[in-house]
Amino acid sequence: MEMFARFLVLFLVVVGASCSVPETPIWNERETAKSVRMPAEAITKVVVLGNLKTLIRNPVSSNKKRLWMYKKRSEIVAGDVMSFAEVDQDYRERYSLEEHLDKIGLPERVGGYVDYLIDGEAFFSALKRSVDEARDKIDTRVFIFDNDDLAVAYANHLKQRSKDVRCRVIMDELGSLSSWWVKPESSMPDGFRPPVSIHKYLKQGSSVSVRLSKNPGLVTDHTKLFLFDEKEAYLGGMNIGREYRVDWHDMMVRVRGPVVKVLQNDFNKAWRLQGRTGDWTYPIKRSLSYRKGIEANELGIRVLKTSPGKLEVERAIVGAIRMARNRVYIQNSYFTSNSLERELRKAAERGVDVRMVFPAENDSKILAKTNRHFADSMIKAGAKVYAYPKFSHVKALVVDDWVCVGSANFDALSMRINEELNISFTGKRLAEDLISRLFKKDIANSKRLYEIEYSRLEKSWLKPIADQL
């Protein structure tokens, strides 16, 4: 069994599985592993049936994903970094960060409002209110829709509301399937029996519509997006499950204003592609119109994506760090991006206050080791590095007064392969608010690292594999 588990991990790494997929019992050899049913089910449903379905239903978009994954995986293995025009100090003084992002061709800014929801209690309480108050439409798009007690409670809430409003759910098949076989860290209520399939449970006795986001080439839809009446949206790091509300440190943002229509268009596109007719009806798509001008009291918000042909998240982050004048604060679970490492080092070396927060413990053993190597590189460049005492799933970046948050991890796969959704904006008050409520608080509770200790194992066969993720 141990050899089988190791083989499966290596197989998924080599063929390009997302590092964001949770380590299921059979994959990480936890004591709860009971059989080979999970990998057998994953291989059957995701690798075989899922790929066959997408070849028929999505002949264009699925093959585009496969080819994109192979191309970008080769670049990741080769250690390529994002390449476009460098900037110098004179350029930084003449242009603002937002002007630079306009110049390198990132999506235009749209008006809107943002507020932060840090940790599960804040987000899930707000989410419940939004579900209760919805009058027309509730749309949910997640990488993981778990089957634990809190996920079932949200499912029941949607089922009840589906009597009055349209409820649609998109869940990534590989992400959700693998989560159903992992027990949360905290205890569930005595006697609770999880449904075997949450997507079937959602449809039983309700009008909830559910679609599974398939995984051609083992590419995952890592997006987290919740939309209400085309007026309000939530996005960030949290899926539907107990660990996001109770066990992990995480954050979401609530968005209002015209930019919500942009997010709704993105959901509608994903919904069409995962329907029975897939690519075949895509030419008749309809998009919601929205106000293009930004009013005086609104933020200018960019919607950034990672998807085949789009590296907007990576381009924005690299471009912003190149323009950094005073500070870069960054927090995430996974750091493996060569482009990000290069730009953070250069920023620190030119005197920018670079601060990195990452979890001392990780849900991925391989990536925990990669984080330490990334952190060591930052320390050597002069950055301040902090190990947060519990698992942090936060995905946040502040560059001067520019903020970038969303679903994307700071690893190569989120930057180049997975489907991801982020937003960015410039606002002094909101940047200071995030520094105060998230970064300063977490730094105060973390241990600053001045050097990294490595085990013998990290220096051997595991390190080259981790560097490729």
C-alpha positions in Angstrom: 0.0 0.0 0.0 2.8 2.4 0.8 4.5 1.8 -2.6 1.1 2.2 -4.4 0.5 5.6 -2.6 3.9 6.9 -3.5 3.4 5.8 -7.1 0.1 7.5 -7.3 1.5 10.8 -6.0 4.3 10.7 -8.5 2.0 9.8 -11.3 -0.3 12.8 -10.6 2.6 15.2 -10.3 4.2 14.0 -13.6 0.9 14.2 -15.6 0.1 17.6 -14.2 -2.4 17.3 -11.5 -3.0 20.5 -9.5 -1.0 20.9 -6.4 -4.2 22.5 -4.9 -6.0 19.1 -4.9 -6.3 18.0 -1.2 -4.1 15.0 -0.2 -6.7 12.3 0.2 -6.1 9.5 2.7 -4.7 7.0 0.2 -2.4 9.6 -1.3 -0.7 10.8 1.9 -0.9 7.5 3.8 -2.8 8.9 6.8 -4.1 6.4 9.3 -7.7 6.8 8.0 -6.8 5.2 4.6 -8.9 2.1 4.3 -8.8 1.0 0.6 -7.9 2.0 -2.9 -11.5 3.0 -3.7 -10.7 6.8 -3.8 -7.9 6.6 -6.5 -9.9 4.0 -8.4 -12.9 6.2 -8.4 -10.9 9.3 -9.3 -9.2 7.5 -12.2 -12.5 6.1 -13.5 -14.6 9.3 -13.1 -12.1 12.0 -13.7 -9.3 10.6 -15.9 -11.3 8.2 -18.1 -15.0 9.2 -18.2 -14.4 12.9 -17.6 -11.9 13.1 -20.5 -14.1 11.1 -22.8 -17.1 13.4 -22.0 -15.1 16.5 -22.7 -13.9 15.3 -26.0 -17.5 15.1 -27.2 -19.1 17.9 -25.3 -16.1 20.4 -25.3 -13.9 19.4 -28.3 -12.5 22.9 -28.6 -12.2 24.2 -25.0 -11.0 20.8 -23.5 -8.3 20.3 -26.1 -7.2 23.9 -25.6 -6.9 23.2 -21.9 -4.9 20.0 -22.5 -2.5 21.7 -24.9 -2.1 24.7 -22.6 -1.4 22.4 -19.6 1.4 20.5 -21.5 2.9 23.8 -22.7 2.9 25.5 -19.4 3.9 22.3 -17.5 7.0 22.2 -19.7 7.8 25.8 -18.9 7.3 25.2 -15.2 9.7 22.2 -15.3 12.2 24.3 -17.3 12.0 27.0 -14.6 10.8 29.8 -17.0 9.9 33.1 -15.5 7.4 35.7 -16.8 9.0 37.7 -19.5 8.0 41.2 -20.5 9.5 44.7 -20.4 11.5 45.4 -17.3 11.1 48.8 -15.5 13.7 51.1 -13.9 13.6 53.7 -11.2 12.9 56.5 -13.6 9.9 54.6 -15.0 8.5 54.0 -11.5 8.7 57.7 -10.7 7.0 58.7 -14.0 4.1 56.2 -14.0 1.7 54.9 -11.4 1.3 51.2 -10.7 -2.2 51.2 -12.3 -0.8 53.0 -15.4 1.8 50.3 -15.7 -0.8 47.6 -15.6 -2.8 49.4 -18.3 0.3 49.6 -20.4 1.0 45.8 -20.3 -2.5 45.1 -21.4 -4.4 43.9 -18.3 -8.2 44.1 -18.2 -9.7 47.5 -17.8 -10.9 48.6 -14.4 -14.6 48.6 -13.6 -16.3 50.5 -10.8 -17.2 48.8 -7.5 -16.9 48.5 -3.7 -14.9 46.0 -1.7 -14.9 44.9 2.0 -12.9 42.1 3.6 -14.2 39.1 5.4 -11.4 37.5 7.4 -11.8 33.9 8.7 -14.7 31.6 8.4 -17.1 33.0 10.9 -17.2 36.4 9.2 -17.6 34.9 5.7 -20.1 32.2 6.4 -22.3 34.5 8.5 -22.4 37.0 5.6 -23.0 34.2 3.1 -26.0 33.0 5.1 -27.5 36.5 5.2 -27.0 36.8 1.4 -28.7 33.5 0.7 -31.6 34.5 3.0 -32.0 37.9 1.3 -31.6 36.8 -2.3 -34.7 37.6 -4.4 -33.9 36.2 -7.8 -30.6 34.3 -8.3 -28.0 32.5 -6.2 -24.9 31.2 -8.0 -22.2 29.2 -6.4 -18.9 28.2 -8.1 -16.3 26.3 -6.0 -13.3 24.0 -6.3 -14.5 21.9 -3.3 -18.1 21.4 -2.2 -17.4 19.0 0.7 -19.9 16.6 2.2 -19.3 17.3 5.9 -21.9 18.8 8.3 -21.3 22.4 7.4 -21.3 21.7 3.7 -24.6 19.8 4.0 -26.0 22.7 6.0 -25.2 25.1 3.1 -26.6 22.5 0.7 -29.8 22.4 2.7 -30.0 26.2 2.7 -29.8 26.3 -1.1 -32.3 23.5 -1.4 -34.8 25.4 0.7 -34.2 28.7 -1.2 -34.5 26.9 -4.5 -38.3 26.9 -4.0 -38.3 30.7 -4.5 -35.2 31.6 -6.4 -33.0 30.1 -9.1 -30.0 28.3 -7.5 -27.1 27.1 -9.6 -23.9 25.3 -8.4 -20.7 24.5 -10.3 -18.2 22.3 -8.4 -14.9 21.0 -9.7 -15.2 17.3 -10.0 -11.7 16.3 -9.0 -11.5 18.8 -6.1 -14.9 17.9 -4.7 -14.5 14.1 -5.2 -11.2 14.0 -3.4 -12.5 16.1 -0.5 -15.3 13.6 0.3 -12.7 11.0 1.4 -10.9 13.3 3.9 -12.1 13.9 7.4 -11.9 17.5 8.7 -9.5 18.4 11.5 -12.3 19.3 13.8 -15.0 16.9 14.9 -18.3 16.6 13.3 -21.5 16.1 15.3 -22.1 12.6 16.7 -24.2 10.6 14.4 -23.7 12.7 11.3 -23.6 10.6 8.2 -22.2 12.4 5.1 -23.9 11.9 1.8 -21.8 9.8 -0.6 -22.3 12.4 -3.4 -23.0 16.0 -2.5 -24.0 17.0 -6.1 -26.7 14.3 -6.1 -27.7 15.3 -2.6 -28.2 18.9 -3.8 -30.6 17.9 -6.5 -32.7 15.5 -4.4 -36.1 17.0 -3.6 -35.1 20.5 -4.8 -34.8 22.7 -7.8 -31.0 23.3 -7.4 -29.2 22.9 -10.7 -25.7 21.4 -10.4 -22.9 21.0 -12.9 -19.6 19.3 -12.4 -16.6 21.1 -13.8 -14.7 18.4 -15.7 -10.9 18.1 -15.6 -9.4 17.6 -19.1 -5.7 17.0 -18.7 -6.3 17.1 -14.9 -6.7 20.8 -15.1 -8.9 22.1 -12.3 -11.3 24.9 -11.8 -9.9 26.4 -8.6 -12.3 29.4 -8.6 -14.4 30.4 -5.6 -17.3 32.7 -6.5 -20.7 33.4 -4.9 -23.2 35.7 -6.7 -26.5 37.1 -5.6 -29.1 38.8 -7.9 -26.3 40.2 -10.1 -25.7 42.8 -7.3 -23.4 41.2 -4.8 -20.5 38.8 -5.0 -18.0 37.0 -2.8 -14.6 35.6 -3.9 -11.4 34.6 -2.4 -9.9 31.4 -0.8 -12.9 29.7 0.8 -14.7 26.6 -0.5 -17.7 25.0 1.1 -16.6 22.8 4.0 -15.8 22.6 7.7 -12.1 23.4 7.4 -12.9 26.8 5.8 -15.2 27.9 8.5 -13.6 26.3 11.6 -10.1 24.9 11.1 -8.2 27.2 8.7 -7.2 30.8 8.6 -8.6 32.3 5.4 -10.3 35.3 3.8 -12.9 36.4 1.3 -13.9 39.7 -0.2 -17.4 41.0 -0.8 -17.9 43.0 -4.0 -20.7 45.3 -5.0 -21.3 47.6 -8.0 -20.9 47.3 -11.8 -18.0 44.9 -11.4 -20.4 42.2 -10.2 -21.8 42.0 -13.8 -18.3 41.1 -15.0 -18.1 38.3 -12.4 -21.6 37.2 -13.4 -20.5 37.0 -17.0 -17.6 34.8 -16.0 -19.9 32.4 -14.1 -22.4 32.3 -17.0 -19.6 31.3 -19.4 -18.4 28.5 -17.1 -22.0 27.3 -16.6 -22.5 27.1 -20.4 -19.3 25.2 -21.0 -20.1 22.6 -18.3 -23.7 22.0 -19.7 -24.7 19.1 -21.9 -24.1 21.0 -25.1 -20.8 22.5 -24.0 -18.9 24.2 -26.8 -21.6 23.6 -29.3 -23.8 26.4 -28.1 -21.1 28.7 -27.0 -21.4 30.9 -30.2 -24.9 32.0 -29.1 -23.6 33.4 -25.8 -25.1 36.5 -24.3 -23.2 38.8 -21.9 -24.6 41.2 -19.4 -23.9 44.9 -20.1 -22.4 47.1 -17.3 -21.5 50.7 -16.8 -17.9 51.3 -17.9 -17.2 54.6 -16.2 -15.9 54.7 -12.7 -17.7 57.1 -10.4 -15.9 59.3 -7.9 -16.8 57.2 -4.8 -16.0 53.8 -6.5 -12.8 51.8 -6.7 -11.4 50.8 -10.1 -11.4 47.0 -9.9 -9.7 44.7 -12.3 -11.0 41.1 -12.7 -8.0 38.9 -13.3 -8.0 35.3 -14.6 -5.8 32.4 -15.1 -7.1 30.2 -17.9 -5.9 28.9 -21.3 -4.5 31.8 -23.1 -4.8 34.1 -20.0 -2.0 34.7 -17.5 -3.6 37.9 -16.0 -3.0 37.0 -12.4 0.7 36.4 -12.9 1.1 39.4 -15.2 -0.6 41.7 -12.7 1.4 40.4 -9.7 4.8 40.5 -11.5 4.0 43.9 -13.0 2.9 45.3 -9.6 6.0 44.1 -7.7 8.2 45.6 -10.4 6.6 48.9 -9.7 6.9 48.6 -5.9 8.3 51.7 -4.2 7.9 51.1 -0.5 6.4 47.8 0.6 5.2 44.3 -0.5 3.2 42.2 2.0 2.3 38.7 0.8 0.6 35.7 2.4 -0.3 32.3 1.0 -0.2 28.6 1.6 2.0 27.6 -1.3 5.0 29.4 -2.9 6.5 27.7 -5.9 6.4 30.4 -8.7 9.8 31.1 -10.2 8.5 34.5 -11.5 7.3 35.5 -8.1 10.5 34.5 -6.4 12.6 36.4 -8.9 10.5 39.6 -8.5 10.3 39.5 -4.7 14.1 39.0 -4.5 14.7 42.0 -6.8 12.3 44.2 -4.9 14.0 43.3 -1.5 17.4 43.9 -3.0 16.5 47.4 -4.1 15.3 48.3 -0.6 11.5 47.6 -0.7 10.1 46.3 2.6 9.2 42.8 1.6 7.3 40.7 4.2 6.2 37.1 3.5 3.8 35.1 5.7 3.3 31.4 5.2 2.0 28.5 7.4 4.5 26.7 9.6 2.4 23.6 9.0 0.8 22.7 5.6 -1.9 20.4 4.2 0.7 19.2 1.7 4.0 17.7 2.9 5.7 18.3 -0.4 4.7 21.9 -0.6 5.6 22.5 3.0 9.2 21.7 2.0 9.0 23.9 -1.1 7.7 26.8 1.0 10.8 26.6 3.2 13.1 26.7 0.2 11.2 29.8 -1.1 11.4 31.4 2.3 15.1 30.8 2.5 15.6 32.6 -0.8 13.6 35.5 0.5 15.6 35.7 3.7 18.9 35.7 1.7 17.6 38.6 -0.4 16.8 40.7 2.7 13.0 40.1 3.1 11.3 39.5 6.4 9.8 36.0 6.6 7.2 34.8 9.2 5.9 31.3 9.9 2.3 31.5 10.9 1.5 28.9 13.7 -1.7 27.4 12.1 -2.6 26.5 8.5 -3.2 29.7 6.6 -5.1 29.4 3.3 -5.1 33.2 2.8 -4.2 34.5 -0.7 -3.4 38.2 -0.3 -0.9 40.6 -1.7 -0.4 44.3 -0.9 2.1 46.3 -3.1 2.2 49.9 -1.8 -1.5 50.8 -1.9 -2.4 48.1 -4.5 -4.3 45.0 -3.3 -4.7 41.7 -5.1 -6.9 38.9 -3.6 -8.8 35.9 -4.9 -8.5 32.2 -5.5 -5.0 32.0 -6.9 -2.2 30.6 -4.9 1.3 31.9 -5.4 2.4 28.7 -7.0 3.2 27.9 -10.6 0.0 26.0 -11.2 -2.4 28.7 -10.1 -0.4 31.3 -12.0 -0.3 29.3 -15.3 -2.6 26.3 -15.4 -5.6 26.2 -13.1 -8.8 28.2 -13.7 -8.4 31.1 -11.2 -10.2 34.3 -10.4 -8.8 37.3 -8.6 -9.5 41.0 -8.3 -7.1 43.9 -7.8 -7.5 47.6 -7.0 -5.7 50.6 -5.6 -7.0 52.3 -2.5 -4.9 53.7 0.4 -7.6 53.1 3.0 -8.3 49.5 2.0 -4.6 48.7 1.7 -4.0 50.0 5.2 -7.1 48.2 6.4 -5.8 44.9 5.1 -2.3 45.5 6.4 -3.8 46.3 9.9 -6.5 43.6 10.1 -4.6 40.8 8.4 -0.9 41.2 8.0 0.1 43.0 11.2 -2.1 40.8 13.3 -0.7 37.6 11.7 2.9 38.8 11.9 2.4 39.5 15.6 1.3 35.9 16.0 4.0 34.4 13.9 7.7 33.4 14.4 10.1 35.4 12.3 12.6 33.2 10.6 16.3 34.2 10.1 17.4 30.9 8.6 15.8 27.7 7.4 16.6 24.3 8.7 16.3 21.4 6.2 15.9 17.7 6.8 18.0 15.1 5.0 14.9 14.1 3.0 14.4 17.6 1.6 17.9 17.6 0.3 17.4 14.3 -1.5 14.8 13.0 -3.9 11.8 15.1 -2.8 13.3 18.5 -3.4 13.5 18.3 -7.3 9.8 17.1 -7.4 8.7 19.9 -5.2 10.5 22.5 -7.3 8.4 21.5 -10.3 5.0 22.2 -8.6 
